[in-house]
Amino acid sequence: MLGASLLLAFREIRRHLLRSVLTVLGIVIGVAAVITMVTVGNGVTASVRTQIASLGANTLMVVPNQSGRQAGSAAPRPFETDDIQAIGAQIAGIQAVSGQASSNVTATAEGVNWQTSITGTTNAGIGIQAMSITSGRMFTPEEESAGKSVCIIGTTVRKNLFPTNEPVGQELRVGKLACPIIGVLKERGQGGMGNDQDDVVLMPLRTVQRQIIGNTDIYWIVIGVDPAYDNKTVSADLDKLLRERRHLAPDQNADFRLIDMKQISDTVSGTLKVMTGLVAAIASISLIVGGIGIVNIMLVSVTERTREIGIRLAIGALAREVRLQFLTEAVVLCSLGGAIGIALSFGLSMLLTKIMAVDFVFDPLINLGSLLFSSFLGIVFGYVPAQRAAALNPIDALRHE
């Protein structure tokens, strides 16, 4: 019976092809809009997660803060080398810790100048921030401890100063300081604040402190947390330790700020998911509009086929068989609309993610769910016309002109 109903449904759709296409247009637009919004939203979420992970997936950052300083203080109080050693020795759950210092400088190579940022760091800091070397090497322990003049450059610096030559082994002048290039960083792309993470020159921390900045100040601290430990617990211990070392009273505002990259990632991802769901819910309204169109066209179909229904009932067809026939037609219409909408959404999602320069994340669940939901809409919106057809009196239906 179901097979015969399907054949009859396809026959009716083919008989009124243009009307059927216009009928399912609302379903097509609704399904395509929902899937496209969810796919693009997932792509944006994945891209944001990637950007934050490029700073270190399970990382804490500690930066000085003006809050808590005495009135008249010119600048936030920097950290000291002893702070780094105390953090690594006294707080459980820390895999690595590194101080950082930076300055804006003019880099010169082969007669070309480029304004960039120089960052003093360590091999531990490079690892914490998920940086990797594509060519060359990292610092040696001797270069770090002695503050040797060597540098690792980002891809933006390379493209502007060494567009054709291999930079490793070449000499780069940073301000008045000449240093050989020992490595090139893997491209990291745009940062979470819109900054170019590849426009950087890395040098040993002591080199930057002594020969560029002229002091031993540490501008910020990066900390790699063991995934087995809770970031909140580690942050609380870190806050307590730094308060003691910086002689802050319990009721005094901290003159430093803790930034949990994992918490930021989770918060941003959660917010984007909520926004994606909200936009998808708004887009799904067109599905309701499409369902109303299904009701309308099925009621017209019942009216047009009243004599046919009367003949079928008169020769022995049961009311439930007539009901099944019209329900099948409604489900087939909605399912076809859902399938076309899925195909359309795939192309739209590919186009939008390419324009927005975000990842294309294919979600089979939302695609399958949309197809099943569109079929369910056929049952919901096709029931009233099917019930009206099944309730016709055979004699009245045969008299219908």
C-alpha positions, 0 to 999 in steps of 0.5 A: 500500500505504501509503495502504491501511495508513493507512486501516486504521489510522484505522479501527482507531483509530476502532473502539476510540476510548477505548482509543486515547485512553488509549493516546496519553495518555502521548505527549500528556503527554510532548510537552506537558511537553517543549515547555512546559518549553523554551518557558518556559525560552526565555522566561525566558532572553530576559527575563533577556537583556532585563533585562541589556541594559537596563543596556547590552548591551556595557558594562563597569562599574567599582565601588570594592571594599573589598578591597585597602584598608588596614586601618582604611579606612572605605569603598572609595576612590571614583574621580576625574574624572581617571580618567574622562579617562584611560580615554577617552584611553588605552584602545583599544576604548572608545566612551564612558565616564562617571562616576556618583554617586548618593544617596537623596533625598526628591523633592517635587512638588505637595505629594507626597513620594516617596523615590527615588534620584538619580543624577548622570550624563552624556549619554554615561552615559545612552547607555551604559546604553541609556536613552531619553527618551520625552518632553522632552530630554537634558542640553545640554553647557552644563548638564553643564559648568556643573552646572545644576539640571535633571532627568530622571525615571523612570516610577515617579517620574512615576506617583507625583508626576505621575499626571495631569499632564505632568511636563516643564516642571514643577518638582521639589524634590530634597531642598532643591534645586529643578530643572525637569524636562526629560525622562521616561525610557522604562520599563525595568522590573525590574533584574537584582537585583530593583530598580526601574530606573524609580524614579530621578531623573537630574541632571548629574553635577556638579550631584549632586556639588556640590549634593547629595553635597558632593564630587567623588567618582565612585561608579562608572564605566560604559564602552561597549565597541566591539563590534569589540573583545574585552571581555576585552582591554579589561578587562585594559587597564582593570585595568592602567591603574586599578592604575597610577593607584591605585598598587597593586602587582602582588601587591596585591588590587585595590580596584576590581571590573570587571563585564562585562555581556556576560559576565554575560549569556552566563553566565546565558543558558548556565546557563538553557539547561542547566537548561531542557534538564535539565528537558526531559529529565526531562519526556521520561521520560513519553514512554518511559512512553507508548511502553510503553503503545503496545507493550502496546496493540499486543500486545493488538491483535495477539492480538485480530486473530490470525484476521484476520491469518491470513486475510490471510496465507492469501489471499496477503498478505506478511509485510512487508505485515502488518508495515507495517500494524501499524507504521503503526497505531503511528506514527499513534497516536504522531503523533496524540498528538504533535499533541495534545501540541503544541496543549496545550503552546501553551496551557500555555506562553501561560498560564505565561509570562503568569503568570510575566511573561516573554516567550513565545518560540515555537520551531518547531524544538522543536515540529517535532522533538517531532512527528517524535520521537513518530512515531519512537517509534511505529516503535521501540515498534511494531516488536515487535508488528508483527514478532510479527504478521508471524511468525504461521503462517497455519494456527495463526492461523486456528485461533485462537479 
